[in-house]
Amino acid sequence: MTQKGDPSGRRGGNEPLVVLRELLRNPRDIGALCPSSAALADEMARPFESFFWRDGYLVELGAGTGPVTEALLRMGVPPSRLIAVEKSAPLAYCLKNRFAGVHVLCCPAEELGSRLDGRGPVRAVVSSLPFRSLPAAVSVGIMREAERILAPGGLFVQFTYALLGEMPFVPRTFRKVRSKIILRNMPPAKVEVFRKPKAPIQTAG
Ligand SMILES: C[S@@+](CC[C@H](N)C(=O)[O-])C[C@H]1O[C@@H](n2cnc3c(N)ncnc32)[C@H](O)[C@@H]1O
């Protein structure tokens, strides 16, 4: 019998089938043929390896079935500091089942600001969103929201399958601090890390 309240309509544990169904239903939103490899997920999580979580949150956008979520936890991000955002209800259900203690928000990333319920500051945004396949207006809206919620000096991490050229939609004020190509992924991908500038220093007079 299907689990009560299971929006994926599955018998439990069959994540590849859930992903396949979501891919067929909404290919532009999924934007990938398979989940990120452990090598790619580790590179997305690398900036947080020795991060001291005195306060604040890390927001993950487009968490899917959770390969990057898993890597972030492995790198030491406390579950209580991790907010995973996923638009697809069946995938969000998988995340909730898989990661105890992680805050899972099932909503479009465009609406993120109004769903954080005052949680902050946001020290980092880690995104697997397929900006190249989403409609440009949606991508622009999401990036605007990410820039707005990110605390000054915060990190923005994104991967892309386009190995050449600049990452689209990243605010011009963000400074690129790291870029690495990961070959051990299907297809190979590039991970880029950006830093939002610190607030301008107020001068007297
Ligand atoms: C390329 S998959 C990445 C999944 C996973 N993080 C990984 O690395 O394998 C993109 C994910 O973003 C989700 N997504 C697409 N558009 C979204 C939106 N506007 N808001 C939130 N999630 C979205 C999709 O449902 C999908 O799970």
PDBQT file of the ligand as one rigid body, heavy atoms in Angstrom, charges set to zero:
ROOT
HETATM    1  C1  LIG A 301      19.596  19.859 -11.801  1.00  0.00    +0.000 C 
HETATM    2  S1  LIG A 301      18.414  19.308 -10.583  1.00  0.00    +0.000 S 
HETATM    3  C2  LIG A 301      19.536  19.229  -9.198  1.00  0.00    +0.000 C 
HETATM    4  C3  LIG A 301      19.103  18.233  -8.165  1.00  0.00    +0.000 C 
HETATM    5  C4  LIG A 301      20.170  17.936  -7.093  1.00  0.00    +0.000 C 
HETATM    6  N1  LIG A 301      20.507  19.094  -6.306  1.00  0.00    +0.000 N 
HETATM    7  C5  LIG A 301      21.411  17.393  -7.741  1.00  0.00    +0.000 C 
HETATM    8  O1  LIG A 301      22.424  18.089  -7.703  1.00  0.00    +0.000 OA
HETATM    9  O2  LIG A 301      21.360  16.286  -8.285  1.00  0.00    +0.000 OA
HETATM   10  C6  LIG A 301      17.493  20.813 -10.321  1.00  0.00    +0.000 C 
HETATM   11  C7  LIG A 301      16.459  20.765  -9.191  1.00  0.00    +0.000 C 
HETATM   12  O3  LIG A 301      15.901  22.073  -9.035  1.00  0.00    +0.000 OA
HETATM   13  C8  LIG A 301      14.504  21.964  -8.820  1.00  0.00    +0.000 C 
HETATM   14  N2  LIG A 301      13.889  23.238  -9.258  1.00  0.00    +0.000 N 
HETATM   15  C9  LIG A 301      13.712  23.677 -10.543  1.00  0.00    +0.000 A 
HETATM   16  N3  LIG A 301      13.161  24.896 -10.546  1.00  0.00    +0.000 NA
HETATM   17  C10 LIG A 301      12.990  25.248  -9.246  1.00  0.00    +0.000 A 
HETATM   18  C11 LIG A 301      12.487  26.415  -8.607  1.00  0.00    +0.000 A 
HETATM   19  N4  LIG A 301      12.026  27.462  -9.312  1.00  0.00    +0.000 N 
HETATM   20  N5  LIG A 301      12.474  26.462  -7.255  1.00  0.00    +0.000 NA
HETATM   21  C12 LIG A 301      12.943  25.408  -6.514  1.00  0.00    +0.000 A 
HETATM   22  N6  LIG A 301      13.422  24.272  -7.067  1.00  0.00    +0.000 NA
HETATM   23  C13 LIG A 301      13.455  24.187  -8.415  1.00  0.00    +0.000 A 
HETATM   24  C14 LIG A 301      14.087  20.772  -9.664  1.00  0.00    +0.000 C 
HETATM   25  O4  LIG A 301      12.850  20.227  -9.228  1.00  0.00    +0.000 OA
HETATM   26  C15 LIG A 301      15.287  19.837  -9.464  1.00  0.00    +0.000 C 
HETATM   27  O5  LIG A 301      15.094  19.005  -8.346  1.00  0.00    +0.000 OA
ENDROOT
TORSDOF 0
